[in-house]
Amino acid sequence: MGSVLELILIVVGIISVIVWIVGGYPNQDPLWFTSGFDERPASIIIYHYGETREVFPSSSGYEDLVAALNASIPQHAGYVESLHPRGDSLDSYTLRGFALELRYTSPVVVHTRYYFPKAVRLFVAIDGSYNYVKTPILFRGGAEKWLPNGIALKDVSGLTTIVEQVLASQ
């Protein structure tokens, strides 16, 4: 009986290690299975239906905005392939729609099982060309350009409320 239990423990251990490696390797994130996001951007650019506002750590409302962002980002609803914020789709968000651009001083990681490596910029696409997917999308970017594929976010209602408050207070 003891050897059967040992065999079961060894098999469970091997399967656990394989799952951990498969989940962590693509993003180089050994904590891919955790939730939570507590990064602080150097600046946040709000694109709100033709109005653009940049918020810095010294700005009023920055702390509330970061708290709402950090609560919304870990709430994954899936992975969205083949979308890329560029050209007309990017203009749809930055000139006529609703989005947030987060700029960090060093690459940040969003813990997820989906392919989403570290990035120095994040883009929360709320209302614009990708509305047909019926969910806000989180994209990542390097210093020069946005990268394809994103993470669908479950709920950004708290975030949108805070954005409205920040815009009204400035």
N, C-alpha and C positions, 0 to 999 in steps of 0.2 A: 504494500500500500504506500509506503514511503517513497519508493522510486517512481510511482505514478504521479504523486504530488510534485516531486522534484521535476519531472518531465514537463508537467503542466506549467509550473513556474518558469522554467527555462523557455518554453514556447511563448508564453505570455511576455516574458522579458524581451525576447528577440523581436516579436511583433511590435512591441512598444518602441523599441529602438528604431526599427525600420520606419514606423509611422512618424516618429520625431524627426528623423533625417529627411524623409520625403517632404515633410511640411516646412522644415527650416532651411534646407539647402538652397532652393531657388531665390529666396530673399536674403540669404545669409543672416537669418534672424533665429537664433536658438530659442527665443521666447515667443515664437510665432503663435502659439496656442493661448497666450494670455490676451486679455483685453485691457484697454486703457490707453490713453494718450495724454501726455502732460507737457508737451513741447510749447515753447513760447516764441512766436515769430518775431523777427526784428521789425517787420511791418506787415500790415494787413491792408490790402486795397479792396475797397468795396465798390463793385460795379452795380448800380441800382437804377435801372431803367433810364439810362442817359446821364445819370449823375455819377461822378467818380469821386471817392473820398479815400484818402490814405490815413490810416490810424497807426500811431506809434506807441511804444510803451509809456510815453509821457502824456499821451492823449487821454481825455476823459472817456470813459466807457471801454477802454482797452481791456481791463481786467475781466469785465463781464463778458466781453466778446470772446476772449481767449477761453474762458470757462465754458461758454456755450459751444465753441468750436471743439474743444477737447472732450466734451460730452457727446457731440454728434459724430465725430470721426470714427470712433471704435464700433459704432452700430452698423455693421455690415449686413447688406441684404443680398449680396451676390457680386459676381464679377461681370463686367461689361466689356466684351471684346469688340474690336474693329471700330471703335470711336476714337477720334483724335481731335483735340481742340486746336484748330488752325484755320486760317483763311476766313471764309464766311461764317463758319460755326463759331469761331472764337469771337469774331465781330458781333455775332448775335448775342453773346453774353456780355462782352465788355462795352458795347456801344448802345445796345437796346434792351438787354436782358438783366438778369440778376445773378451775380456770381461773387465769389470771394477769392482773392489771390493771397496766399500766405507765403512770405519770404523768410527763410531761416538763414542764420549765419553759417550753419554746418548741416550736412545731410541728416534728415530725420527718418525714423522708421515707423511705419504704421503696422502694428502686429496683426497679421492676417495669414490665412492659409492660401490666399490667392497670390499670384505673382505680382508683387508690388514692392520692388527694391527701394532702398533709401533714395531720398530726393532733397534738394535744397528749396524747392518750391512745390506747393500744393495748390490745387485749383478746385474749389467747390462750385460746380455748375448746378445752379438751382433752377433758373427759368430762362430758357433760350432754345437753341436749335435741337437739343436732345430731349425735349419734352415728351416725345413719342415713347420714350422708355418708361415714362411715368414715375421716375424717381430721381432725386439729386445724385450726381455722380462726382466722385473724388478722383481727380487726375493728379499725376505727378509730373515734375519737370526738372530739367537741368537749368543751368544758368542762361542758356540761349533759347531753348525750345521746349514745348510741351511734348510729353511722350504718349503714345497710344495706349488704349485699354485703361479701364478705371474700375473703381469699386463703387457699387451702388450703395447708397446710404439709406437706412431705414426711415429716419425721421429727423428733419431739420427745423421743425416748427419752433422749438425753443430758440434756435439760432436766428431764424428770421425775425422773431419778435425782438431779440436783442439788437439786431442790425437796425431795425426800424427806430428803436429807442436811441441808439448811438447817432443815427442820422438826424433825428429830431433835436437832439441836444447840442449839435454843433452848428 
